[in-house]
Amino acid sequence: MLRSCIIGTGRIASSLEKDPLRPAGCTHAGAYHAHDGVQLIAGADTLPAALEEFGADWGIANEHLYSDYRHLLARERIDIASICAYAPQRLEMAQAALEAGAKGLWLEKALGCSIAEGEAIQAALQRHQATAVVDYPRRARAPFRKIKDLIETEVYGRLQSVTCHMTHQLIHTGTHAFDVLRYWCGEAVSVSGKLENGYGTEDLIKDQGGRATIEFSNGTVAFVSAYRKKYYIFQFDLIFDQARILIGNDIAKVYRPAASKLYSGFKELFEEPEYHWGATYPRDMLPELLHSMRTGEPPLYSVANAIEALRIALAIFASDAAGGKALAPFSVDPQLRIESH
């Protein structure tokens, strides 16, 4: 039986499990609880109320609940550590867990606040011969996988463009979108953007919304709108030569051309009913982490992929600082640090 802990016992770590609209196992604690090969033995959080609730929800005794994660790692024997605290602490917590003997990490997003931090996590994993998954799950879901196949086989012709609508925060939320776009379209080769509040001149620049245009290696152009709104949205609008697809948290629809009902000799788009999306990837986060620990195979939800999603987000900030100039993501200073919560 593998022994796991959670550092940062809040919403995605535990309390979201109580949301009646969410499926069982939607949190780190829920996934551990449902797996018969992993035992959740300890948790750490700086907020006493969150820690108390976590212990009560998962039957963890007070002696295994810690206000300081360093004390947890010093006193408990851990095989897997979930790092669910905020991104500014991701690197130091990941390094500490690996130094304490963990061989698997389940990391929340964003991976860090800079490319340098992400690469330091990757180096630490290699140094300790460990592995990690980062919580960008959409590349495993059936519709997103089907769309990747449609793009590569050009069943509907060329993918001309993608418009992504989301609510605020280009790093915290945006890296989810950028991971999906890379999965579909390959590497980003050019990024230009404008921040909602401007880059600013203060020493500590924080995550925020904005807009961006991203060109990918397969020729696709993506347009991103990530402004603050009074509602939540996370959707992609894909325009092909012969189809349109709307996909997101709350929608999955395919539209195909057919004879117009308004104009003779014209075709317009109509929804294709009961579209078959195919199969979901067989392993979600925890099983994929365990598979990688056992086999040494790189996980689908890899740190390498998370670094590149973060690189695109940081390129938007760098572009805004350069007056909206289009930049190659690999030209971005790896030390550029944007705090994301």
C-alpha positions as CSV (number, residue, x, y, z in Angstrom):
1,M,0.0,0.0,0.0
2,L,1.4,3.4,-1.1
3,R,1.2,6.2,1.4
4,S,0.1,9.7,0.3
5,C,-0.3,13.1,1.8
6,I,-1.8,16.4,0.7
7,I,-0.1,19.8,1.1
8,G,-2.7,22.5,0.9
9,T,-6.0,20.9,1.9
10,G,-8.5,23.4,0.4
11,R,-10.9,23.2,-2.5
12,I,-9.3,21.1,-5.2
13,A,-7.5,19.0,-2.6
14,S,-10.7,18.1,-0.7
15,S,-13.7,20.3,-0.2
16,L,-14.9,20.3,-3.8
17,E,-15.8,16.7,-3.2
18,K,-18.9,18.0,-1.3
19,D,-20.3,19.8,-4.3
20,P,-23.4,17.8,-5.3
21,L,-22.8,18.8,-9.0
22,R,-19.3,17.2,-9.1
23,P,-18.6,13.5,-9.6
24,A,-17.1,11.4,-6.8
25,G,-13.3,11.4,-6.9
26,C,-13.0,14.9,-8.3
27,T,-10.5,16.0,-5.7
28,H,-7.1,14.7,-4.7
29,A,-8.4,13.3,-1.4
30,G,-11.4,11.7,-3.2
31,A,-9.2,10.0,-5.7
32,Y,-6.9,8.6,-3.0
33,H,-9.9,7.5,-1.0
34,A,-11.4,5.6,-4.0
35,H,-8.1,3.8,-4.9
36,D,-7.4,0.5,-3.1
37,G,-3.7,0.8,-3.7
38,V,-3.1,4.2,-2.0
39,Q,-3.8,5.3,1.5
40,L,-4.1,9.0,2.4
41,I,-2.4,9.3,5.7
42,A,-1.7,13.0,6.4
43,G,-2.3,16.6,5.4
44,A,-0.8,20.1,5.9
45,D,-2.4,23.5,5.7
46,T,-1.7,26.9,7.2
47,L,-5.5,27.5,7.8
48,P,-6.7,25.7,10.9
49,A,-10.3,25.5,9.7
50,A,-9.4,23.9,6.4
51,L,-7.1,21.4,8.1
52,E,-9.8,20.5,10.7
53,E,-12.4,20.0,8.0
54,F,-10.0,17.9,5.9
55,G,-9.2,15.6,8.8
56,A,-12.9,15.2,9.7
57,D,-13.9,14.5,6.1
58,W,-11.3,11.8,5.5
59,G,-10.9,10.3,8.9
60,I,-7.3,11.5,9.5
61,A,-6.3,11.8,13.2
62,N,-5.1,15.1,14.6
63,E,-1.5,13.8,15.0
64,H,-1.3,13.5,11.2
65,L,-2.5,17.0,10.5
66,Y,0.2,19.7,10.3
67,S,0.2,23.5,10.1
68,D,3.7,23.2,8.6
69,Y,4.3,20.9,5.7
70,R,7.9,20.5,6.6
71,H,6.9,18.9,9.8
72,L,4.7,16.5,7.9
73,L,7.5,15.5,5.6
74,A,9.9,15.0,8.4
75,R,7.6,12.8,10.5
76,E,5.6,10.8,7.9
77,R,6.9,8.2,5.4
78,I,5.4,9.4,2.1
79,D,5.4,7.7,-1.3
80,I,3.2,10.2,-3.1
81,A,2.6,13.9,-2.3
82,S,-0.1,16.1,-3.7
83,I,1.0,19.8,-3.8
84,C,-2.2,21.8,-3.9
85,A,-1.0,25.0,-2.3
86,Y,-0.6,28.2,-4.4
87,A,1.9,28.4,-7.3
88,P,4.4,30.6,-5.5
89,Q,5.2,27.7,-3.2
90,R,5.1,24.9,-5.7
91,L,8.8,24.6,-6.3
92,E,9.9,24.6,-2.6
93,M,7.2,22.1,-1.6
94,A,7.9,19.8,-4.5
95,Q,11.6,19.8,-3.8
96,A,11.0,19.2,-0.1
97,A,8.7,16.2,-0.8
98,L,11.2,14.7,-3.2
99,E,14.0,15.2,-0.6
100,A,11.8,13.4,2.0
101,G,11.6,10.4,-0.3
102,A,8.4,10.8,-2.3
103,K,8.7,9.1,-5.7
104,G,5.5,10.5,-7.1
105,L,4.1,14.0,-7.1
106,W,0.6,15.2,-8.1
107,L,0.9,18.9,-8.7
108,E,-1.8,21.5,-9.1
109,K,-1.5,24.3,-11.6
110,A,0.1,26.5,-12.5
111,L,3.4,24.5,-12.2
112,G,5.2,27.6,-10.9
113,C,5.5,31.3,-11.4
114,S,8.3,31.2,-14.0
115,I,9.8,28.9,-16.5
116,A,12.9,28.6,-14.3
117,E,10.8,27.3,-11.5
118,G,9.1,24.7,-13.7
119,E,12.5,23.6,-15.0
120,A,13.8,23.3,-11.5
121,I,10.9,21.0,-10.6
122,Q,11.7,18.9,-13.7
123,A,15.4,18.7,-12.7
124,A,14.5,17.7,-9.2
125,L,12.3,14.9,-10.4
126,Q,15.2,13.6,-12.6
127,R,17.7,13.9,-9.8
128,H,15.5,11.9,-7.4
129,Q,14.4,9.4,-10.1
130,A,10.8,10.3,-9.4
131,T,7.8,11.3,-11.6
132,A,4.9,13.7,-11.5
133,V,1.6,14.6,-13.1
134,V,0.2,18.1,-13.3
135,D,-3.5,18.7,-13.1
136,Y,-4.4,19.5,-16.8
137,P,-6.9,16.7,-17.4
138,R,-8.6,17.8,-20.6
139,R,-6.2,16.1,-23.0
140,A,-7.5,12.8,-21.6
141,R,-11.2,13.5,-22.2
142,A,-12.9,11.9,-25.2
143,P,-14.1,15.1,-27.1
144,F,-10.7,16.7,-26.8
145,R,-8.9,13.5,-28.0
146,K,-11.4,13.2,-30.9
147,I,-10.7,16.8,-32.0
148,K,-7.0,16.1,-32.0
149,D,-7.7,13.2,-34.4
150,L,-10.0,15.3,-36.6
151,I,-7.3,18.0,-36.9
152,E,-4.5,15.5,-37.7
153,T,-6.5,13.5,-40.3
154,E,-8.2,16.6,-41.7
155,V,-11.6,14.8,-41.8
156,Y,-13.2,18.3,-41.9
157,G,-10.4,19.9,-43.8
158,R,-7.9,22.3,-42.4
159,L,-8.4,23.8,-38.9
160,Q,-8.4,27.5,-39.7
161,S,-8.7,29.1,-36.3
162,V,-9.6,28.5,-32.6
163,T,-11.2,31.1,-30.4
164,C,-11.0,30.5,-26.7
165,H,-13.3,32.3,-24.3
166,M,-12.5,32.1,-20.6
167,T,-12.9,34.0,-17.4
168,H,-9.9,36.0,-16.2
169,Q,-6.4,34.9,-15.2
170,L,-4.1,34.0,-18.1
171,I,-2.0,31.8,-15.9
172,H,-4.3,30.2,-13.4
173,T,-7.1,29.4,-15.9
174,G,-5.3,30.2,-19.1
175,T,-2.6,27.4,-18.8
176,H,-5.5,24.9,-19.0
177,A,-6.4,26.4,-22.4
178,F,-2.8,26.6,-23.6
179,D,-2.2,22.9,-22.7
180,V,-5.2,22.0,-24.8
181,L,-4.1,24.2,-27.7
182,R,-0.6,22.6,-27.7
183,Y,-2.2,19.2,-27.6
184,W,-4.2,20.0,-30.7
185,C,-1.9,22.2,-32.7
186,G,1.7,21.6,-31.7
187,E,4.2,24.2,-30.4
188,A,3.3,27.9,-30.2
189,V,5.7,29.8,-32.6
190,S,4.4,33.4,-32.0
191,V,2.5,35.0,-29.2
192,S,1.2,38.6,-28.9
193,G,-1.1,39.9,-26.2
194,K,-2.5,42.7,-24.1
195,L,-3.2,42.5,-20.4
196,E,-6.5,43.6,-18.9
197,N,-4.8,46.0,-16.4
198,G,-1.4,46.4,-18.1
199,Y,2.0,45.0,-17.2
200,G,2.8,47.8,-14.7
201,T,6.1,48.7,-13.2
202,E,5.8,47.2,-9.7
203,D,8.4,44.7,-8.6
204,L,5.8,41.9,-8.1
205,I,3.6,41.4,-11.2
206,K,0.5,39.3,-10.5
207,D,-1.7,37.1,-12.7
208,Q,-4.5,38.8,-14.6
209,G,-6.8,38.6,-17.6
210,G,-6.4,39.9,-21.1
211,R,-6.3,38.8,-24.7
212,A,-3.9,37.1,-27.0
213,T,-3.2,35.9,-30.5
214,I,-1.2,32.7,-30.8
215,E,0.2,31.1,-33.9
216,F,1.0,27.3,-33.8
217,S,3.4,25.1,-35.7
218,N,0.5,23.4,-37.6
219,G,-0.5,26.8,-39.1
220,T,-3.5,27.3,-36.8
221,V,-4.1,30.7,-35.2
222,A,-5.8,30.9,-31.8
223,F,-7.5,34.0,-30.4
224,V,-7.9,34.1,-26.6
225,S,-10.3,36.3,-24.7
226,A,-9.7,36.0,-20.9
227,Y,-11.3,39.1,-19.3
228,R,-13.0,39.4,-16.0
229,K,-16.7,38.5,-16.3
230,K,-19.8,38.2,-14.1
231,Y,-20.1,34.5,-15.1
232,Y,-17.8,31.5,-15.7
233,I,-16.9,30.3,-19.1
234,F,-14.3,28.0,-20.6
235,Q,-15.0,27.2,-24.2
236,F,-13.2,26.7,-27.6
237,D,-14.8,27.6,-30.9
238,L,-12.9,25.7,-33.7
239,I,-13.5,26.6,-37.3
240,F,-12.6,24.0,-40.0
241,D,-13.0,24.2,-43.7
242,Q,-16.0,21.9,-43.5
243,A,-17.2,22.1,-39.9
244,R,-17.4,24.1,-36.7
245,I,-17.0,22.6,-33.2
246,L,-17.9,24.1,-29.9
247,I,-16.2,22.4,-26.9
248,G,-15.8,23.3,-23.3
249,N,-16.8,22.6,-19.7
250,D,-20.5,22.7,-20.6
251,I,-20.7,22.1,-24.3
252,A,-19.7,19.6,-27.0
253,K,-21.3,20.2,-30.4
254,V,-20.4,19.6,-34.0
255,Y,-21.9,21.7,-36.8
256,R,-21.7,20.6,-40.5
257,P,-22.7,22.3,-43.7
258,A,-26.1,21.6,-45.3
259,A,-28.6,23.4,-47.6
260,S,-29.6,26.8,-46.2
261,K,-33.1,27.3,-45.0
262,L,-32.9,31.0,-45.9
263,Y,-31.1,31.2,-49.2
264,S,-31.2,28.9,-52.3
265,G,-27.9,27.6,-53.4
266,F,-26.1,28.4,-50.1
267,K,-25.0,26.1,-47.3
268,E,-25.1,26.9,-43.7
269,L,-24.1,25.1,-40.5
270,F,-26.4,22.8,-38.6
271,E,-25.8,20.7,-35.5
272,E,-25.0,17.1,-36.1
273,P,-27.1,15.2,-33.5
274,E,-25.7,12.5,-31.2
275,Y,-22.2,12.9,-32.4
276,H,-19.9,10.0,-31.3
277,W,-16.9,11.4,-29.4
278,G,-15.1,8.1,-29.0
279,A,-13.2,6.9,-25.9
280,T,-11.7,8.7,-23.0
281,Y,-8.0,8.0,-22.1
282,P,-8.0,5.0,-19.8
283,R,-6.2,6.6,-16.9
284,D,-7.0,9.8,-15.1
285,M,-4.5,11.6,-12.8
286,L,-3.8,9.2,-10.0
287,P,-3.8,6.0,-12.1
288,E,-1.5,7.7,-14.7
289,L,0.9,8.8,-11.9
290,L,1.0,5.2,-10.5
291,H,1.5,3.8,-14.0
292,S,4.4,6.2,-14.6
293,M,5.9,5.3,-11.2
294,R,5.7,1.6,-12.0
295,T,6.9,1.7,-15.6
296,G,9.0,4.8,-15.9
297,E,7.0,5.9,-18.9
298,P,6.4,9.7,-19.2
299,P,2.8,10.5,-18.0
300,L,0.3,12.1,-20.3
301,Y,-0.1,15.0,-17.9
302,S,3.6,15.7,-17.7
303,V,5.7,18.4,-16.2
304,A,7.2,19.0,-19.6
305,N,3.8,19.8,-21.0
306,A,3.0,22.0,-18.0
307,I,6.2,24.0,-18.6
308,E,5.2,24.8,-22.2
309,A,1.6,25.8,-21.2
310,L,3.2,28.2,-18.7
311,R,5.6,29.5,-21.3
312,I,2.8,30.6,-23.6
313,A,1.1,32.4,-20.7
314,L,4.3,34.2,-19.7
315,A,4.8,35.2,-23.4
316,I,1.5,37.1,-23.2
317,F,2.8,39.1,-20.3
318,A,6.2,39.7,-22.0
319,S,4.4,40.8,-25.2
320,D,2.3,43.3,-23.3
321,A,5.5,44.7,-21.7
322,A,6.9,45.1,-25.2
323,G,3.9,47.0,-26.4
324,G,2.0,44.1,-27.8
325,K,4.9,42.9,-30.0
326,A,4.7,39.3,-31.3
327,L,7.2,37.2,-29.6
328,A,8.5,33.6,-30.0
329,P,7.7,31.9,-26.6
330,F,11.2,30.5,-26.3
331,S,12.6,34.1,-26.4
332,V,10.9,34.8,-23.0
333,D,13.2,35.3,-20.1
334,P,13.0,32.1,-18.0
335,Q,13.3,34.3,-14.9
336,L,10.2,36.3,-15.7
337,R,8.0,35.7,-12.7
338,I,4.3,36.3,-12.5
339,E,2.6,35.3,-9.3
340,S,-0.5,33.2,-9.7
341,H,-3.0,32.0,-7.1
